[in-house]
Amino acid sequence: MKNLHHLLLEITTLTTKIETNYPELYRSLDENPMTLANSSHPHVDREAMEEYLESLKQLLRHHVETHKN
């Protein structure tokens, strides 16, 4: 089981990889680093971060598989 800090590090690393190597995919993530949650203290747990990380991995795998040159 990964702790929240490790998950956030993995998400940041993967997002940076997507931004650098797959800018067309990064644009479709519809993410903006300046976007803030509506709540001043949003609750984000480890499970939500694990699900988000897995969804990023799946998105990247699908993109690579369907855009092979």
Secondary structure, DSSP 8 states (H G I E B T S, - for coil): ---HHHHHHHHHHHHHHHHHH-HHHHHHT---TT---SSSS----HHHHHHHHHHHHHHHHHHHHHT--
